[in-house]
Structures are given as structure tokens and as C-alpha cells.
């Protein structure tokens, strides 16, 4: 779910997902965003109910800003005589939640919707918005505070415990202006490294393993398995406003 606490214009969204150890999942998120004021990007996460405040581990990728640019190199450029083939897709608690500096961001894990009471008003959604999203009632939330202006955001990364360890989750529901629409404009490229139990029949596989096109994996905190291939799915245009699951 790409959810912003204030009005924002968002484009060129990239998301990477891979299963981690002990039922956890890695998630990396990047986009270009334009906003007139400070705001937060809120990502609902399918965490186990009542997860602890330290359940999510934030990972700084400010030393690997080219993370998604390198991922795109996993597919050869299109040939001039066949432009449609391949190619890169464009308990006791303090009053306030703990915040973590993650590269150029300040991030928090909000365990429940009720815990948004402990977040600054400009970094949370109105209660009536949550009322329209009952599927997130028992979820946790990763909150990234962003400054105003137009910028390409370096990848935001973390790993989290999953309620259902058999499914990979991609947050793709849109809320950019406080409204929950049935359909939304997508400009997304999704990437994953999937196990045999996940349905990736309509995803495009990289011809080579990740280590051959991602030269800075030592700065990626183990998020990507260098020995494994990567899969890609492009989502463009007006599509059903919902999250994507694999598994």
C-alpha cells in the first residue's frame, strides 16, 4: 500500500520482495515523490497481530542508491527490431514511538492502528480513511517521514515478520490524497526472488543470477540472494486498487 499522510504526486515506483529466515520477509521500496509539505509514507504490513515495536528491522540502503537501477540490468535491452521483448521497465510504552534513522529517512514501526495516536498528526491518516480499509485492521505499519519538495527517494528497506509465511507481499494500494479509489493509476515495477511455492507464471525471469548484474550486493544487507535469479512484473495504467500477493 502506497499511502501518504498528505497530498503527493508519485511516479516510478519500484518494489522488491524476498522471503527471509524464520517466516520473515525483506521489502525494498523506492519512488519519485513530489509534495508541498512534510508528510509520511505509510506501508501497512501483514505482521502477526500485536507484534512488538522492534518487530521490524529497518535497513539503510543510502550506500546502495543504485539498487533498482542495477536490478533493471538483469534484463537485456530491447532490440530495435523487436521493441516489445525484454528491456527494463521504466506493554510499558513511552508517549512517542521509537524512531530510527535509516539513511536519509526517519522511520518507525507502528504496531497497530491505535498506536498512530503516538505519531505526529502530519504523519498519519484520518480515521475515516482507515474505516474504508478494514483489511488492515490487525496489521502493523512502517512509517517513513519525508521532506517537502520533489525528489527521487533512495530505496527504503526493512524486513518484517509475516502472519502468513507462505506468501510474499507487495504494498500497492494507493492513497495519495486521502481518498480510497476502486481503481488507481499504476506506474510500478515489482521484483522478487521467489521459492518454488509461489506462483510466478506471469513474471519475467532474469537470464542470469543477481550476482552477475548487482555489483554492490555487499551493501545490500543480505536482501538479495546473489546466486538466485530475479523475477519482474510491470504494472502500468489504471488498475484495480489492491495489494499484490505471491503464494
C-alpha positions in Angstrom: 0.0 0.0 0.0 1.5 3.3 -1.1 -0.2 5.5 1.4 0.6 9.2 2.1 -0.5 11.3 5.0 -0.7 14.4 2.8 -1.3 15.1 -0.9 1.6 13.8 -3.0 2.4 13.1 -6.7 4.2 9.7 -7.0 5.7 8.0 -10.0 8.3 5.4 -11.0 7.6 3.1 -8.0 9.8 0.0 -7.6 9.3 -2.7 -5.0 11.5 -5.8 -4.3 10.4 -8.7 -2.1 12.1 -11.9 -0.9 11.4 -14.3 1.9 13.8 -14.2 4.8 14.5 -16.5 7.6 12.0 -17.7 10.3 9.0 -16.6 8.3 10.1 -13.0 7.8 10.1 -11.0 4.5 12.5 -8.5 3.0 10.9 -5.5 1.3 12.6 -2.6 -0.6 10.6 0.4 -1.8 11.6 3.4 -3.9 9.8 6.0 -5.9 9.8 9.6 -7.1 7.6 11.8 -5.0 6.6 15.5 -5.1 4.9 17.1 -2.1 4.2 20.7 -1.0 4.7 19.9 2.7 6.3 17.4 5.1 4.5 14.1 5.0 4.8 10.4 5.7 4.6 7.3 3.6 2.7 4.6 5.4 3.1 1.0 4.4 0.7 -1.4 6.1 2.4 -4.8 6.8 0.8 -8.2 7.3 2.5 -8.7 10.6 1.3 -11.1 13.3 -1.3 -9.4 15.5 0.1 -7.3 18.4 3.7 -7.5 17.1 6.3 -5.8 19.3 7.6 -2.4 18.5 11.0 -3.8 17.5 9.5 -6.5 15.2 10.5 -4.6 12.1 14.2 -4.2 11.3 15.0 -1.2 9.1 17.9 -1.5 6.7 19.8 1.6 5.4 20.4 1.5 1.6 21.7 5.0 1.3 25.1 3.4 0.3 23.3 1.5 -2.5 21.1 4.1 -4.2 21.5 2.2 -7.5 19.7 -0.9 -6.0 16.9 -0.8 -8.5 19.0 0.6 -11.4 21.2 -2.5 -11.0 18.1 -4.8 -10.8 17.0 -3.5 -14.1 20.3 -4.5 -15.7 19.2 -8.1 -15.1 17.2 -7.9 -18.4 18.9 -7.2 -21.8 17.9 -4.0 -23.6 15.2 -4.3 -26.3 16.3 -5.0 -29.8 15.4 -2.3 -32.3 13.6 -4.8 -34.5 11.6 -6.1 -31.6 10.9 -3.4 -29.0 8.3 -5.4 -27.1 10.8 -8.0 -26.0 12.6 -7.7 -22.7 14.2 -4.5 -21.6 13.9 -2.6 -18.3 10.6 -1.4 -17.2 10.5 2.2 -16.9 3.4 -3.2 27.4 5.1 -0.1 29.1 5.5 2.4 26.4 6.8 5.9 26.0 4.4 8.6 24.8 6.1 8.6 21.4 7.0 5.7 19.2 10.7 4.9 18.7 12.1 6.4 15.5 15.1 5.1 13.7 17.4 7.0 11.3 17.7 4.9 8.1 19.9 6.6 5.6 18.2 9.9 4.8 14.9 8.9 6.4 13.4 8.8 9.9 11.3 5.6 10.2 9.0 4.0 12.8 7.1 0.7 13.1 3.6 1.4 14.3 2.3 -2.0 15.7 -1.4 -1.2 15.5 -3.8 1.5 14.1 -4.4 2.6 17.7 -0.6 3.4 18.1 -1.0 6.2 15.5 -2.2 8.2 18.5 1.5 8.4 19.3 2.6 9.8 15.9 2.7 13.5 14.9 -0.6 14.5 13.2 1.1 15.4 9.9 2.5 11.8 9.6 -0.8 9.9 10.0 -4.0 9.3 8.1 -7.5 10.5 9.2 -9.6 7.9 11.0 -12.2 7.8 8.2 -9.6 6.5 5.8 -8.8 3.5 7.9 -12.5 2.9 8.2 -12.6 2.3 4.4 -9.7 -0.2 4.7 -10.9 -3.0 7.0 -8.3 -5.4 5.6 -5.6 -3.6 7.6 -7.4 -3.7 11.0 -5.0 -6.0 12.7 -1.8 -5.1 10.7 1.3 -3.2 11.6 2.7 -0.2 9.7 6.1 1.0 8.6 6.1 4.9 8.6 8.8 6.9 6.7 8.9 10.6 7.2 9.7 12.6 4.0 10.6 16.2 3.5 8.7 18.5 1.1 9.7 19.1 -2.5 10.3 16.9 -5.4 12.9 14.1 -5.1 13.9 10.6 -6.1 13.8 8.7 -2.9 16.7 6.3 -2.2 15.4 2.8 -1.5 13.7 2.2 1.8 14.3 -1.3 3.1 13.4 -3.5 6.0 12.4 -7.0 7.0 9.3 -7.9 9.0 7.6 -11.0 10.4 4.7 -12.3 8.4 1.4 -13.6 9.6 1.4 -15.9 6.6 4.9 -17.1 5.9 3.9 -18.8 2.7 3.0 -15.5 0.8 5.2 -12.6 -0.4 3.5 -9.3 0.0 3.8 -6.1 -2.2 2.1 -2.9 -0.8 0.5 -1.5 -3.9 -2.9 0.0 -2.7 -2.8 3.7 -3.4 -3.9 6.6 -1.2 -2.3 9.8 -2.3 -4.9 12.4 -1.5 -6.9 11.0 1.4 -9.2 9.0 -0.9 -9.6 5.3 -1.4 -10.5 4.7 -5.0 -11.6 1.5 -6.6 -9.0 1.9 -9.4 -5.8 3.8 -9.3 -3.0 4.9 -11.7 -0.1 2.5 -11.5 3.5 3.2 -12.5 5.1 0.2 -10.8 7.7 -2.4 -11.4 7.7 -5.3 -9.0 10.7 -7.5 -8.4 11.1 -10.7 -6.4 13.2 -13.8 -5.7 10.6 -16.5 -5.2 10.6 -20.0 -3.9 9.0 -22.9 -5.7 5.7 -22.5 -3.8 5.0 -19.1 -5.2 3.0 -18.6 -8.5 5.2 -16.5 -10.8 3.9 -17.8 -14.1 3.2 -14.3 -15.4 6.5 -12.8 -14.1 9.6 -12.4 -16.3 12.8 -14.2 -15.1 16.2 -12.6 -15.4 18.5 -14.7 -17.7 21.3 -14.6 -15.1 21.6 -14.8 -11.3 21.7 -11.5 -9.4 25.4 -11.5 -8.6 26.2 -11.0 -12.3 24.3 -7.7 -12.6 24.3 -6.3 -9.0 27.9 -5.4 -8.2 27.3 -3.9 -4.7 25.5 -6.8 -3.0 27.9 -6.4 -0.1 26.0 -3.2 0.7 22.5 -4.8 0.4 22.3 -6.3 3.9 21.6 -9.8 2.6 18.3 -8.6 1.0 19.2 -10.2 -2.4 20.4 -13.8 -2.9 23.2 -13.3 -5.4 23.0 -17.0 -6.5 19.3 -16.8 -7.4 17.6 -15.3 -10.5 15.2 -12.3 -10.1 11.6 -12.1 -11.4 9.9 -8.9 -12.7 6.4 -7.7 -13.2 5.3 -4.4 -14.7 2.1 -2.7 -13.7 1.1 0.4 -15.7 -2.1 2.4 -16.2 -5.4 2.4 -14.4 -5.7 -0.9 -12.4 -7.7 -2.3 -9.5 -6.5 -0.6 -6.4 -5.3 -3.6 -4.3 -2.1 -5.1 -2.9 -0.2 -7.8 -4.7 0.4 -11.2 -3.2 2.5 -14.2 -4.4 1.9 -17.6 -3.0 
